[in-house]
Amino acid sequence: MSRRNVSGHRIQAARVLHEPKLTQDDLIALMHTKENIVLSKNMLSRIETGDRYVTDTELMAFSRVLKVPIAWLLRETSDSDF
């Protein structure tokens, strides 16, 4: 299957590198409580593997919750910019 998003790997990396480290369940809960975005574990897993698209609203929410720039999530900047 072709990749449907370019930000999935970076979302996963930001989640793992977050202080404290976030599990998928942690990120799902933060997206719901802070951004009112409901994701299932399957949906997040598919986002992180690139098999599910990310809406612009979701991308902005991931950026805020994970405290990383949208440009970094979109791979418009290098890893060192994180």
C-alpha positions as CSV (number, residue, x, y, z in Angstrom):
1,M,0.0,0.0,0.0
2,S,1.3,3.4,-0.8
3,R,1.9,5.9,1.9
4,R,-0.9,8.4,2.4
5,N,0.9,10.9,4.6
6,V,4.3,12.2,5.1
7,S,3.9,13.2,8.7
8,G,3.2,9.8,10.3
9,H,6.7,8.8,11.0
10,R,7.4,12.3,12.5
11,I,4.3,12.1,14.7
12,Q,5.5,8.8,16.1
13,A,9.1,10.1,16.6
14,A,7.7,13.2,18.4
15,R,5.5,11.0,20.6
16,V,8.5,8.8,21.6
17,L,10.9,11.7,22.1
18,H,8.3,13.7,24.1
19,E,9.3,14.4,27.7
20,P,7.9,12.4,29.3
21,K,7.6,9.7,26.6
22,L,4.0,9.2,25.4
23,T,2.4,5.9,24.6
24,Q,-0.2,5.8,21.8
25,D,-2.9,5.8,24.5
26,D,-1.4,8.9,26.1
27,L,-1.4,10.7,22.8
28,I,-4.9,9.6,22.0
29,A,-6.1,11.0,25.4
30,L,-4.3,14.3,25.0
31,M,-5.7,14.7,21.5
32,H,-9.2,14.2,22.9
33,T,-8.9,16.3,26.1
34,K,-6.8,19.2,24.7
35,E,-8.0,19.3,21.1
36,N,-11.4,17.5,21.1
37,I,-10.2,15.1,18.4
38,V,-11.2,11.5,18.9
39,L,-8.8,8.9,17.5
40,S,-8.8,5.1,18.1
41,K,-5.6,3.2,18.7
42,N,-6.0,1.7,15.2
43,M,-6.4,5.1,13.6
44,L,-3.3,6.4,15.4
45,S,-1.3,3.3,14.4
46,R,-2.3,3.7,10.8
47,I,-1.4,7.4,10.9
48,E,2.1,6.6,12.3
49,T,2.7,4.0,9.6
50,G,1.6,6.3,6.9
51,D,-1.4,4.2,5.9
52,R,-4.0,6.8,6.9
53,Y,-4.2,10.4,5.9
54,V,-3.9,13.2,8.4
55,T,-6.4,16.1,8.1
56,D,-5.2,19.7,8.4
57,T,-7.1,20.0,11.7
58,E,-5.4,16.8,13.1
59,L,-2.0,18.0,11.9
60,M,-2.4,21.3,13.7
61,A,-3.5,19.5,16.8
62,F,-0.6,17.0,16.7
63,S,1.7,20.0,16.4
64,R,0.3,21.7,19.5
65,V,0.0,18.5,21.6
66,L,3.5,17.3,20.7
67,K,5.0,20.8,20.8
68,V,6.7,20.5,17.4
69,P,6.4,22.8,14.4
70,I,4.0,21.8,11.6
71,A,6.8,22.3,9.2
72,W,8.8,19.6,11.0
73,L,5.9,17.2,10.9
74,L,5.6,17.8,7.2
75,R,9.3,17.1,6.8
76,E,9.9,20.6,5.5
77,T,12.7,21.0,8.1
78,S,15.5,18.7,9.2
79,D,15.5,16.4,12.2
80,S,17.8,18.8,14.0
81,D,15.1,21.5,13.9
82,F,13.0,19.5,16.4
